[in-house]
Amino acid sequence: MPRRPIRVTGAPEAPLRAALSALRAELGVSDGFPPEALAEAERAAGSPALPSYDATDIPFFTIDPPTSTDLDQALHLSRQGTGYRVRYAIADVAAFVVPGGPLDAETHRRVLTLYFPDGKIPLHPAQLGESAASLLPGGPRPAVLWTIDLDADGRTLAVDVRRALVRSRAQLDYAGVQKEIDAGTAEEPLALLRTVGLLRERLEVERGGISLNVPEQEIVERDDTYALHYRAPLPAEGWNAQISLLTGMAAADLMLAAGTGVLRTLPAAPDGAVGRLRRTATALHIDWPHHVSYADLVRSLDPHDPRHAAFLQECTTLLRGAGYTVFRDGALPPITTHSAVAAPYTHCTAPLRRLTDRYAAELCLAAAAGQEPPEWVLAALDALPDEMAEGARRAGTVERECVDIVEAALLKDRIGEVFEGCVVDVMERRPTVGTVHLESPAVIGRIEADHALPLGERLRVRLTQADPGAAKVRFAPA
């Protein structure tokens, strides 16, 4: 998830569209693929490598935003004795992409799907990522099928992963799922999402993990102007995320047991970072008693409350330092856990949008079968962390610049106005430069002063710059 998800509802006005187009050009990113990669995608879409195991009798369904067509995961839940069975089908990208071929090379160059407020730059060509490899309803699709049995408390009892042919029956969206579950009209495979999701959330609390319900910044076009607000995630989004976390934890355990793999790791946050958050909480009038842990505080927050939403945005700073850790031949790395998950964990459930997931799937399939991973996987393994880090830096640049552009479009007619805000970050080497979070509208921008900025304190600020073309919003103390 990007640090500050942001999207534009409605048709962006010309200056905003022009600024976003200019950003794509500046970063050298395009949704166009090299001809040889497209030719390979066309061939693969018509003749993928199909598995022998047939699981098309299982009525899978997908849950995604309503306009999504790159569907990585399909789900089916059922009761299993006194516990539950989770079947999670993940798009099998390796059934379409030839190792060492032109499409493989292009995905290693792109690494991640890049998200802009008005569209995306995909990791794979549309004929694969949004058609033949996507788990859309209808025709059978090759998939990596996880079967995870849970006990009555939601703890993992058994894990199986294999290639399978699957067929999704329904393409659902979060709002519709939430409505059905709340109304009690959902059939059991969907109704169990709440049951299993809540059980997994309780276990997350027990092991000391934490999921950040970071609100999405949404720019809505109204009467030729823009309004900005936060959209809080629905409970169903959190329950669905727990299924992905469950699978990522199962995958990490498989690879650790086999001695070769790639993990998503995050060291524990330093005390200084938590101290900065405490000062921000004080400025936002959020009560954080010293006996209350960071995890307990975050779980108590309401993302519908603007102050809490602002604080949750700043909580993502504790996720800085996450990376990918490769190990092989039984030599385990010093850090095998992700501190926010509070367990070993890996990315394996979004291969249409993230490169490393294709490799994690192959490592898990080999581990489950008691076999050596394919040579093409082992050959690429050591370079993956650096590739993913570079892709993450590029995605971070896209995110930051897009936020600047959209916020500048929102505020371009309000230069000189004064706003109430909170200083949420200050540069260590330049304490006169930092970041201010406005109370309203939901804007986070750069502030420059002629004196040291008061970190974590409230401040009245004046808007000094807001130009979508320059892609920057700037404030100064009022």
C-alpha positions as CSV (number, residue, x, y, z in Angstrom):
1,M,0.0,0.0,0.0
2,P,1.3,3.5,-0.7
3,R,1.9,5.7,2.3
4,R,-0.8,8.1,1.3
5,P,-3.3,6.5,-1.1
6,I,-4.9,9.2,-3.2
7,R,-7.3,9.2,-6.0
8,V,-9.3,11.7,-8.1
9,T,-13.1,11.2,-8.5
10,G,-14.4,12.7,-11.6
11,A,-12.6,14.1,-14.7
12,P,-9.4,15.9,-13.7
13,E,-9.3,19.5,-15.0
14,A,-6.8,20.3,-17.7
15,P,-3.9,21.7,-15.5
16,L,-4.1,18.6,-13.3
17,R,-4.1,16.3,-16.3
18,A,-1.2,18.2,-17.8
19,A,0.8,18.1,-14.6
20,L,0.3,14.3,-14.2
21,S,1.3,13.7,-17.8
22,A,4.4,15.8,-17.3
23,L,5.3,13.8,-14.3
24,R,5.2,10.6,-16.3
25,A,7.4,12.1,-18.9
26,E,9.9,13.3,-16.3
27,L,10.1,9.9,-14.6
28,G,10.4,8.1,-17.9
29,V,7.5,5.8,-17.2
30,S,4.9,4.7,-19.8
31,D,2.2,2.2,-20.0
32,G,3.5,1.1,-23.4
33,F,5.5,-2.1,-23.6
34,P,8.3,-3.0,-26.1
35,P,7.0,-4.8,-29.2
36,E,8.8,-8.1,-28.4
37,A,7.3,-8.1,-24.9
38,L,3.8,-7.5,-26.2
39,A,4.2,-10.2,-28.8
40,E,5.2,-12.7,-26.1
41,A,2.2,-11.6,-24.0
42,E,-0.1,-12.2,-26.9
43,R,1.3,-15.7,-27.4
44,A,1.2,-16.5,-23.7
45,A,-2.4,-15.3,-23.4
46,G,-3.6,-17.8,-25.9
47,S,-1.6,-20.8,-24.7
48,P,-0.6,-20.6,-21.0
49,A,1.0,-23.5,-19.2
50,L,-2.0,-25.2,-17.6
51,P,-1.8,-27.3,-14.4
52,S,-3.2,-30.8,-14.2
53,Y,-5.0,-30.3,-10.9
54,D,-8.5,-29.2,-11.5
55,A,-10.2,-27.1,-8.8
56,T,-12.8,-25.4,-10.9
57,D,-15.6,-27.0,-8.8
58,I,-14.7,-24.6,-5.9
59,P,-16.9,-21.4,-6.2
60,F,-14.2,-18.8,-5.8
61,F,-14.9,-15.1,-5.6
62,T,-12.8,-12.0,-5.7
63,I,-13.0,-8.8,-3.6
64,D,-11.5,-5.7,-5.0
65,P,-12.3,-2.0,-5.7
66,P,-15.2,-1.9,-8.2
67,T,-13.1,-0.7,-11.2
68,S,-10.2,-3.2,-10.7
69,T,-9.5,-5.7,-13.5
70,D,-6.0,-6.9,-12.4
71,L,-7.3,-9.4,-9.9
72,D,-4.5,-11.3,-8.1
73,Q,-6.5,-13.2,-5.6
74,A,-9.7,-15.3,-5.4
75,L,-11.1,-16.6,-2.2
76,H,-13.3,-19.4,-0.8
77,L,-14.0,-20.0,2.9
78,S,-15.7,-23.0,4.5
79,R,-16.1,-24.8,7.8
80,Q,-13.8,-27.7,8.5
81,G,-14.8,-29.7,11.5
82,T,-14.7,-27.2,14.4
83,G,-12.4,-24.9,12.5
84,Y,-12.2,-23.4,9.0
85,R,-10.6,-24.0,5.6
86,V,-9.2,-21.0,3.7
87,R,-8.7,-21.5,0.0
88,Y,-6.8,-18.7,-1.6
89,A,-6.1,-18.8,-5.3
90,I,-3.3,-16.5,-6.5
91,A,-2.8,-15.6,-10.2
92,D,0.0,-17.8,-11.6
93,V,2.1,-15.4,-13.6
94,A,4.8,-18.0,-14.2
95,A,2.3,-19.8,-16.4
96,F,2.6,-16.9,-18.8
97,V,6.0,-15.4,-18.5
98,V,9.0,-17.2,-19.9
99,P,12.1,-16.9,-17.7
100,G,14.8,-14.8,-19.5
101,G,12.4,-13.7,-22.3
102,P,11.6,-10.1,-23.3
103,L,8.5,-9.9,-21.1
104,D,10.5,-11.2,-18.1
105,A,13.2,-8.6,-18.7
106,E,10.6,-5.8,-18.9
107,T,8.9,-6.9,-15.6
108,H,12.3,-6.8,-14.0
109,R,12.7,-3.2,-15.3
110,R,9.3,-2.1,-14.0
111,V,9.3,-4.2,-10.8
112,L,5.9,-2.7,-9.5
113,T,2.7,-1.4,-10.9
114,L,2.8,2.4,-10.5
115,Y,-0.4,4.1,-9.4
116,F,-1.3,7.7,-10.4
117,P,-4.5,9.5,-9.4
118,D,-5.8,9.2,-12.9
119,G,-4.5,5.8,-13.9
120,K,-1.6,3.3,-13.6
121,I,1.5,2.1,-15.3
122,P,1.1,-1.7,-15.1
123,L,3.7,-4.3,-14.4
124,H,2.3,-6.6,-17.1
125,P,0.6,-5.9,-20.4
126,A,-3.2,-5.6,-20.2
127,Q,-3.8,-8.9,-22.2
128,L,-2.2,-10.7,-19.3
129,G,-2.6,-8.5,-16.2
130,E,-6.1,-7.5,-16.9
131,S,-7.3,-10.5,-18.9
132,A,-5.7,-13.9,-19.4
133,A,-3.8,-14.1,-16.1
134,S,-6.3,-12.1,-14.0
135,L,-8.7,-14.1,-11.9
136,L,-11.8,-12.6,-13.5
137,P,-15.1,-14.5,-13.4
138,G,-15.7,-16.8,-16.3
139,G,-13.1,-19.0,-18.0
140,P,-10.7,-21.2,-16.0
141,R,-7.4,-19.6,-15.0
142,P,-4.1,-21.2,-13.9
143,A,-3.4,-20.3,-10.2
144,V,-1.3,-21.0,-7.2
145,L,-3.8,-22.5,-4.8
146,W,-3.2,-22.2,-1.1
147,T,-5.3,-24.4,1.2
148,I,-4.9,-23.4,4.9
149,D,-6.8,-25.2,7.6
150,L,-7.5,-23.2,10.8
151,D,-8.7,-24.4,14.2
152,A,-11.6,-22.9,16.0
153,D,-9.5,-19.9,17.2
154,G,-8.1,-19.2,13.7
155,R,-4.7,-20.7,14.3
156,T,-3.0,-22.5,11.4
157,L,-3.2,-26.3,11.5
158,A,-2.1,-27.3,8.0
159,V,-0.9,-25.7,4.8
160,D,-0.9,-27.0,1.3
161,V,0.1,-25.1,-1.9
162,R,0.0,-26.4,-5.5
163,R,-0.8,-25.3,-9.0
164,A,-4.4,-25.6,-9.9
165,L,-7.0,-24.6,-12.5
166,V,-9.6,-22.4,-10.9
167,R,-12.7,-20.6,-11.9
168,S,-14.0,-17.4,-10.1
169,R,-17.8,-17.2,-10.0
170,A,-18.2,-13.6,-8.8
171,Q,-16.4,-10.3,-8.8
172,L,-17.3,-8.5,-5.6
173,D,-16.4,-5.0,-4.2
174,Y,-15.8,-4.0,-0.6
175,A,-18.9,-1.8,-0.2
176,G,-21.2,-4.6,-1.5
177,V,-19.5,-7.2,0.7
178,Q,-19.8,-5.0,3.7
179,K,-23.5,-4.4,3.0
180,E,-24.3,-8.1,2.6
181,I,-22.4,-9.2,5.7
182,D,-23.9,-6.4,7.8
183,A,-27.4,-7.3,6.6
184,G,-26.9,-11.0,7.3
185,T,-27.7,-11.9,3.6
186,A,-24.2,-13.2,2.7
187,E,-23.9,-16.9,1.9
188,E,-21.6,-18.9,4.1
189,P,-18.3,-18.6,2.1
190,L,-18.6,-14.8,2.2
191,A,-20.1,-14.5,5.7
192,L,-17.1,-16.5,7.0
193,L,-14.9,-13.6,5.9
194,R,-16.0,-11.7,9.0
195,T,-15.7,-14.7,11.3
196,V,-12.2,-15.7,10.1
197,G,-11.1,-12.0,9.8
198,L,-12.0,-11.2,13.4
199,L,-10.3,-14.4,14.6
200,R,-7.1,-13.4,12.8
201,E,-7.3,-9.9,14.1
202,R,-7.5,-11.2,17.7
203,L,-4.4,-13.4,17.0
204,E,-2.7,-10.3,15.6
205,V,-3.3,-8.5,18.9
206,E,-2.1,-11.5,20.8
207,R,1.3,-11.7,19.0
208,G,1.8,-7.9,19.1
209,G,1.2,-7.2,15.5
210,I,-0.6,-4.2,14.1
211,S,-2.5,-3.3,10.9
212,L,-2.7,0.4,10.1
213,N,-6.1,1.4,8.8
214,V,-4.7,4.4,6.9
215,P,-7.5,6.4,5.3
216,E,-7.4,7.2,1.6
217,Q,-7.1,10.8,0.6
218,E,-9.9,11.4,-2.0
219,I,-10.1,14.4,-4.2
220,V,-13.7,14.9,-5.4
221,E,-14.6,17.2,-8.3
222,R,-17.6,19.4,-7.4
223,D,-18.9,22.3,-9.5
224,D,-15.6,22.9,-11.3
225,T,-13.7,22.9,-7.9
226,Y,-12.1,20.2,-5.8
227,A,-12.9,19.0,-2.3
228,L,-10.5,16.8,-0.3
229,H,-11.4,14.4,2.5
230,Y,-10.3,11.1,4.0
231,R,-12.1,7.9,3.2
232,A,-11.8,5.4,6.1
233,P,-11.4,1.8,5.1
234,L,-14.3,-0.6,5.7
235,P,-14.0,-3.5,8.1
236,A,-14.3,-5.9,5.2
237,E,-11.1,-4.5,3.8
238,G,-9.3,-5.3,7.0
239,W,-10.8,-8.9,7.1
240,N,-9.7,-9.4,3.5
241,A,-6.2,-8.1,4.3
242,Q,-6.0,-10.7,7.2
243,I,-6.4,-13.5,4.6
244,S,-3.5,-12.1,2.6
245,L,-1.4,-11.7,5.8
246,L,-2.2,-15.3,6.8
247,T,-1.0,-16.5,3.4
248,G,2.2,-14.4,3.6
249,M,3.0,-15.8,7.0
250,A,2.4,-19.4,5.9
251,A,4.6,-18.8,2.9
252,A,7.4,-17.4,5.1
253,D,7.2,-20.5,7.4
254,L,7.4,-22.8,4.4
255,M,10.5,-21.1,3.0
256,L,12.2,-20.9,6.4
257,A,11.7,-24.6,6.9
258,A,13.1,-25.3,3.4
259,G,16.1,-23.0,4.0
260,T,15.8,-20.9,0.9
261,G,13.5,-18.0,0.3
262,V,12.8,-14.3,0.3
263,L,11.2,-12.5,3.3
264,R,9.6,-9.1,3.8
265,T,11.4,-7.9,6.9
266,L,11.2,-4.8,9.1
267,P,13.3,-4.1,12.2
268,A,11.6,-2.7,15.3
269,A,11.1,1.0,15.3
270,P,13.7,3.0,17.2
271,D,12.6,4.8,20.4
272,G,13.2,8.2,18.9
273,A,10.7,7.5,16.1
274,V,8.0,6.6,18.6
275,G,8.9,9.7,20.7
276,R,8.3,11.9,17.6
277,L,4.9,10.2,17.2
278,R,4.1,11.0,20.9
279,R,4.7,14.7,20.3
280,T,2.5,14.6,17.2
281,A,-0.3,12.9,19.2
282,T,-0.1,15.6,21.8
283,A,-0.4,18.3,19.1
284,L,-3.4,16.5,17.6
285,H,-5.1,16.2,21.0
286,I,-4.9,12.4,21.0
287,D,-4.6,11.0,24.5
288,W,-1.7,8.6,24.7
289,P,-1.0,7.5,28.3
290,H,2.5,6.3,28.9
291,H,1.3,2.9,30.0
292,V,-0.5,2.4,26.6
293,S,1.6,0.7,23.9
294,Y,1.8,2.1,20.4
295,A,-0.1,-1.0,19.1
296,D,-2.9,-0.5,21.6
297,L,-3.2,3.2,20.8
298,V,-3.4,2.6,17.0
299,R,-6.1,-0.1,17.5
300,S,-8.1,2.5,19.6
301,L,-8.2,5.1,16.8
302,D,-11.2,5.9,14.6
303,P,-10.1,6.6,11.0
304,H,-13.3,8.5,10.5
305,D,-12.1,11.2,13.0
306,P,-9.9,13.7,11.0
307,R,-7.5,14.0,13.9
308,H,-7.1,10.3,14.1
309,A,-6.8,10.1,10.3
310,A,-4.0,12.6,10.4
311,F,-2.2,10.6,13.1
312,L,-2.6,7.3,11.2
313,Q,-0.9,8.9,8.2
314,E,2.1,9.8,10.4
315,C,2.2,6.3,11.9
316,T,3.3,4.9,8.6
317,T,6.7,6.5,9.3
318,L,7.4,3.6,11.6
319,L,7.2,1.3,8.5
320,R,10.3,2.9,7.0
321,G,13.1,0.4,6.8
322,A,11.1,-2.5,5.4
323,G,12.9,-4.5,2.8
324,Y,13.4,-7.9,1.2
325,T,15.8,-10.4,2.7
326,V,17.0,-13.3,0.7
327,F,18.5,-16.5,2.3
328,R,19.5,-19.8,0.8
329,D,21.0,-23.2,1.7
330,G,19.7,-23.1,5.3
331,A,21.7,-20.0,6.2
332,L,19.0,-18.0,7.9
333,P,19.4,-14.1,8.1
334,P,19.7,-12.3,11.4
335,I,16.2,-10.8,11.0
336,T,13.4,-13.0,9.8
337,T,10.4,-11.1,11.1
338,H,8.4,-8.1,10.1
339,S,7.9,-6.0,13.2
340,A,4.4,-4.8,12.2
341,V,3.3,-8.3,11.5
342,A,5.2,-9.6,14.6
343,A,6.0,-12.8,12.7
344,P,8.0,-14.0,9.7
345,Y,6.2,-12.8,6.6
346,T,6.6,-12.5,2.8
347,H,4.9,-10.9,-0.2
348,C,3.3,-13.6,-2.3
349,T,-0.3,-12.6,-3.0
350,A,0.0,-9.9,-5.7
351,P,2.1,-11.2,-8.5
352,L,0.3,-9.2,-11.2
353,R,1.4,-6.0,-9.5
354,R,4.7,-6.9,-7.7
355,L,7.6,-8.8,-9.1
356,T,8.9,-10.6,-6.1
357,D,5.6,-12.4,-5.5
358,R,6.2,-14.6,-8.6
359,Y,9.4,-15.8,-7.1
360,A,8.0,-16.4,-3.7
361,A,5.3,-18.5,-5.2
362,E,7.8,-20.8,-6.9
363,L,9.9,-21.1,-3.8
364,C,6.8,-22.1,-1.8
365,L,5.6,-24.6,-4.4
366,A,9.1,-26.2,-4.4
367,A,9.2,-26.3,-0.6
368,A,5.7,-27.9,-0.3
369,A,6.7,-30.5,-2.8
370,G,10.0,-31.2,-1.1
371,Q,11.9,-30.2,-4.3
372,E,14.7,-27.8,-5.2
373,P,13.4,-24.5,-6.5
374,P,13.7,-23.9,-10.3
375,E,17.1,-22.8,-11.5
376,W,15.7,-19.6,-13.0
377,V,14.4,-18.7,-9.5
378,L,17.7,-19.3,-7.8
379,A,19.6,-17.4,-10.5
380,A,17.4,-14.3,-9.9
381,L,17.1,-14.5,-6.1
382,D,20.1,-12.5,-5.0
383,A,19.3,-9.5,-7.2
384,L,15.6,-9.3,-6.0
385,P,16.1,-7.1,-2.9
386,D,18.0,-4.4,-4.8
387,E,15.5,-4.5,-7.7
388,M,12.5,-4.2,-5.3
389,A,14.2,-1.4,-3.4
390,E,14.7,0.6,-6.6
391,G,11.1,-0.1,-7.6
392,A,9.9,1.1,-4.2
393,R,11.9,4.3,-4.5
394,R,10.4,5.0,-7.9
395,A,6.9,4.2,-6.5
396,G,7.6,6.5,-3.6
397,T,8.6,9.3,-5.9
398,V,5.4,8.8,-7.9
399,E,3.3,8.9,-4.7
400,R,5.0,12.0,-3.3
401,E,4.9,14.0,-6.5
402,C,1.2,13.0,-7.2
403,V,0.2,14.1,-3.8
404,D,1.9,17.4,-4.4
405,I,0.3,17.9,-7.8
406,V,-3.2,17.0,-6.6
407,E,-3.0,19.1,-3.4
408,A,-1.7,22.0,-5.5
409,A,-4.7,21.7,-7.8
410,L,-7.0,21.8,-4.7
411,L,-5.4,24.9,-3.2
412,K,-4.3,26.9,-6.3
413,D,-6.9,29.6,-5.7
414,R,-6.3,29.9,-2.0
415,I,-2.7,31.4,-1.9
416,G,-2.4,33.7,1.1
417,E,-5.0,32.1,3.2
418,V,-4.2,31.0,6.8
419,F,-4.9,27.5,8.1
420,E,-4.6,25.6,11.4
421,G,-2.1,22.8,11.3
422,C,0.4,20.6,13.1
423,V,4.1,20.2,12.5
424,V,4.5,16.5,12.0
425,D,8.1,16.3,10.8
426,V,11.2,18.5,10.9
427,M,14.4,17.9,9.0
428,E,17.3,17.0,11.3
429,R,19.9,19.0,9.4
430,R,17.6,21.8,8.5
431,P,15.2,22.4,11.5
432,T,13.7,25.4,9.7
433,V,12.1,23.0,7.1
434,G,9.5,20.4,7.9
435,T,6.1,19.0,7.2
436,V,2.7,20.5,8.3
437,H,-0.6,18.6,8.4
438,L,-3.6,20.9,8.0
439,E,-6.7,20.3,10.1
440,S,-8.9,21.2,7.1
441,P,-8.6,20.5,4.2
442,A,-6.8,17.1,4.5
443,V,-3.5,18.4,3.2
444,I,0.1,17.5,4.2
445,G,2.7,20.0,2.8
446,R,6.1,21.4,3.2
447,I,6.7,24.3,5.5
448,E,9.7,26.6,5.6
449,A,10.4,29.1,8.4
450,D,13.2,31.5,9.5
451,H,13.5,29.8,12.8
452,A,13.5,26.2,14.1
453,L,10.0,24.6,13.7
454,P,8.3,23.2,16.8
455,L,7.9,19.5,16.1
456,G,4.6,18.1,17.3
457,E,3.1,21.5,18.0
458,R,0.0,23.2,16.5
459,L,0.8,26.2,14.3
460,R,-1.1,28.7,12.1
461,V,0.4,28.6,8.6
462,R,-0.1,30.7,5.5
463,L,-0.2,29.1,2.0
464,T,2.6,30.6,-0.1
465,Q,2.6,28.4,-3.2
466,A,0.2,26.0,-4.9
467,D,0.9,25.4,-8.6
468,P,0.0,22.0,-10.2
469,G,2.5,22.7,-12.9
470,A,5.3,23.1,-10.3
471,A,3.9,20.2,-8.4
472,K,4.5,21.8,-5.0
473,V,2.5,23.1,-2.1
474,R,4.4,25.4,0.3
475,F,3.5,26.9,3.7
476,A,5.1,29.4,6.0
477,P,4.3,30.3,9.6
478,A,1.5,32.9,9.7
